[in-house]
Amino acid sequence: MKIAVLDDYTSDARNMADWARLGSDITFFTEAIPEHALQETLIGFDVICLMRERTAFPAALIEALPNLKLIVTTGPRNAAIDVAAAKARGIPVSGTTSRKTTTSELAMTMILALSRGLVPEAASLAAGGWQKRLGRDLNGLTLGLIGLGNIGNQMATIGRAFGMTPIAWSQNLTVEKAEASGVGFRPSLNALMADADAVSVHLVLSERSKGLIGRAAFQAMRPDGVFVNTSRGPIADTAALLDVMRARPDMKAGLDVFDTEPVPAENPILDRALIASGQLLLTPHLGYTTQATFEVFYRETVESVAAWIAGNPIRLIG
């Protein structure tokens, strides 16, 4: 049995679960495999273990791997896998559970860092300088939430702890649902963007949400607004965001997710001027990458593979 563990960027996977119990030949890939090399690299493997949406697994790839017998993904869903294509070949697709607090913690950290200018101020001190600008209090500000599911509700709770007033909008949100969460309702995306001092995105990527936050929405933001996206990159038009930010030197944005990950060196999002000024804070998809979360991910990945080998039921997705 040959098992591939993909996208182990931090080289922690082998130490977070008892892989030896599987009695198999296991290869840990610590670098992203280029799309054009996936078939050649994975063709001999029986089991593929994926990390969320880091590597796309479309029908063409599934059909091109003759030895493939099982796919296991971390997390309870993975939009990057063509589950229907796997089912058509009789290949089960299993998922794990996930912790629910990591993303909201990072989103609020980014709002705090941008509001207080932590990165440029720390850089100033490291370079031998001192204070450069005044930060902004969160107390008394309005926190706009695009999406009010589990993570959105956590953000509302955290925001209130800082003295912020939460408001929300999404395509499915109703006044009644917002009020039940103690959150103000806004009837449109632009209305939310205009009324919030800081906006945080908490939506699932789908055909409805792809490109949802565009130029008009960013132009509706306050001149000194803060925009944070820790959900999925394609939900927001980052080219439009950069254009609006360049025209508004007081506007700030924090992005943890991107259209292509890892981010290519030539990607325009790596705008050195915006980053150096403290307007733009970029992090490499840290929203769910915590030790406790990965311990759950990999422990349950091993459990799924072991159960499948033994012929026992496994947790299926899709």
Residue pairs with C-beta under 8 A, 6 or more apart in sequence:
1 22
1 23
1 24
1 25
1 46
1 47
1 309
2 24
2 25
2 27
2 44
2 45
2 46
2 47
2 67
3 22
3 24
3 25
3 26
3 27
3 45
3 46
3 47
3 48
3 49
3 305
4 26
4 27
4 29
4 42
4 45
4 47
4 48
4 49
5 13
5 14
5 26
5 27
5 28
5 29
5 49
5 301
6 29
6 33
6 48
6 49
6 50
6 51
6 54
6 55
7 29
7 32
7 50
7 51
7 54
7 55
8 14
8 28
8 29
8 30
8 51
9 30
9 31
9 32
10 30
10 289
11 28
11 30
12 291
12 294
13 28
13 294
13 298
14 26
14 28
16 294
16 295
16 297
16 298
16 299
17 295
17 298
17 299
17 301
17 302
18 302
19 26
19 302
21 302
21 306
22 302
22 305
22 306
22 309
24 47
24 305
27 45
29 41
32 54
32 55
32 261
32 262
33 41
33 42
33 55
35 56
38 55
38 61
39 61
39 64
39 65
42 48
42 61
42 65
42 68
43 64
43 65
43 66
43 67
44 67
45 65
45 67
45 68
46 67
46 68
46 69
46 70
47 68
47 69
47 70
47 71
47 72
47 305
47 308
48 57
48 65
48 68
48 70
48 71
48 72
49 72
49 73
49 74
49 301
49 305
50 57
50 71
50 72
50 73
50 74
50 78
50 80
50 81
51 73
51 74
51 297
52 73
52 74
52 75
52 78
52 80
52 288
53 78
53 79
53 80
53 232
54 80
54 261
55 80
56 80
57 71
57 78
57 80
57 81
57 82
58 82
58 85
59 82
59 84
59 85
62 68
62 82
62 85
62 86
62 89
62 91
63 85
63 89
68 89
68 91
69 91
70 91
70 92
70 94
70 305
70 308
71 81
71 86
71 91
71 92
71 93
71 94
72 93
72 94
72 95
72 96
72 301
72 304
72 305
73 81
73 93
73 94
73 95
73 96
73 317
74 95
74 96
74 98
74 297
74 298
74 300
74 301
75 95
75 96
75 98
75 288
75 297
76 95
76 96
76 97
76 98
76 317
77 95
77 317
77 318
78 93
78 95
78 317
79 204
79 205
79 206
81 93
81 318
83 93
83 317
83 318
84 318
86 92
86 93
87 93
87 318
92 308
92 314
92 316
93 316
93 317
93 318
94 304
94 308
94 314
94 315
94 316
94 317
95 315
95 316
95 317
96 296
96 297
96 300
96 301
96 304
96 315
97 296
97 300
98 288
98 293
98 296
98 297
99 288
99 290
99 292
99 293
99 296
100 150
100 151
100 154
101 154
102 287
102 288
102 289
102 290
102 292
102 293
103 151
103 202
103 230
103 231
103 287
103 288
104 151
104 154
104 155
104 158
104 202
105 158
106 230
106 256
106 283
106 286
106 287
107 151
107 155
107 200
107 202
107 228
107 230
107 256
107 287
108 155
108 158
108 159
108 162
108 200
110 228
110 230
110 254
110 256
110 281
110 283
111 138
111 143
111 198
111 200
111 226
111 228
111 254
112 118
112 138
113 119
113 254
113 281
114 226
114 228
114 252
114 253
114 254
114 278
114 281
115 135
115 136
115 137
115 138
115 198
115 226
115 252
116 135
116 136
117 132
117 133
117 135
117 278
119 278
119 281
120 132
120 133
120 276
120 277
120 278
121 131
121 132
121 133
121 278
124 130
124 131
124 132
136 224
138 159
138 162
138 163
138 164
138 198
139 162
139 163
139 164
140 163
140 164
141 163
141 164
141 165
141 197
141 198
142 164
142 165
142 166
142 167
142 195
142 196
142 197
142 198
143 155
143 156
143 159
143 164
143 165
143 166
143 167
143 196
143 197
143 198
143 199
143 200
144 166
144 167
144 168
144 169
144 186
144 192
144 193
144 195
144 196
144 197
144 198
144 199
144 200
145 152
145 155
145 156
145 166
145 167
145 168
145 169
145 183
145 199
145 200
145 202
146 152
146 168
146 169
146 170
146 189
146 192
146 199
146 200
146 201
146 202
146 203
146 212
146 213
147 168
147 170
147 173
147 201
147 202
147 203
147 231
148 156
148 168
148 170
148 173
148 177
148 178
148 181
148 183
148 202
149 202
149 204
151 202
152 168
152 170
152 202
153 181
153 183
155 166
155 200
155 202
156 166
156 168
156 181
156 182
156 183
159 165
159 166
160 166
160 182
164 198
165 184
166 182
166 183
166 184
167 183
167 184
167 185
167 186
167 192
167 195
167 196
168 178
168 181
168 183
168 184
168 185
168 186
168 192
169 185
169 186
169 187
169 188
169 189
169 191
169 192
170 203
171 208
171 209
171 212
173 185
174 185
175 185
178 184
178 185
179 185
186 192
186 195
189 212
189 213
189 217
190 216
190 217
190 220
191 220
192 199
193 199
193 217
193 218
193 220
193 221
193 225
194 220
194 221
194 222
196 221
196 222
196 225
197 222
197 224
197 225
197 226
198 225
198 226
198 227
198 228
199 221
199 225
199 226
199 227
199 228
200 228
200 229
200 230
201 213
201 228
201 229
201 230
201 231
201 235
201 236
202 230
202 231
203 209
203 212
203 231
203 232
203 235
204 231
204 232
205 231
205 232
205 234
205 235
209 232
209 235
210 234
210 235
211 234
211 235
211 236
211 237
212 235
212 236
213 229
213 235
213 236
213 237
214 236
214 237
214 240
215 237
215 240
215 243
215 244
218 227
218 237
218 240
218 241
218 244
219 244
221 227
221 244
221 251
223 248
223 250
223 251
224 248
224 250
224 251
224 252
225 251
225 252
226 251
226 252
226 253
226 254
227 236
227 241
227 251
227 252
227 253
227 254
228 253
228 254
228 255
228 256
229 235
229 236
229 253
229 254
229 255
229 256
229 257
230 256
230 257
230 287
231 257
232 257
233 255
233 257
233 258
233 259
233 260
233 261
234 259
238 255
238 258
238 259
238 268
238 269
239 268
241 253
242 268
242 269
242 271
242 274
244 251
245 251
245 252
245 253
245 274
245 279
245 280
246 274
249 277
249 279
251 279
252 278
252 279
252 280
252 281
253 279
253 280
253 281
254 280
254 281
254 282
254 283
255 269
255 280
255 281
255 282
255 283
256 282
256 283
256 284
256 285
256 286
256 287
257 285
257 287
258 267
258 269
258 285
260 267
261 284
261 285
262 284
263 269
263 270
263 282
263 284
269 282
270 282
271 280
274 280
275 281
275 282
300 315
304 314
304 315
307 313
307 314
308 314
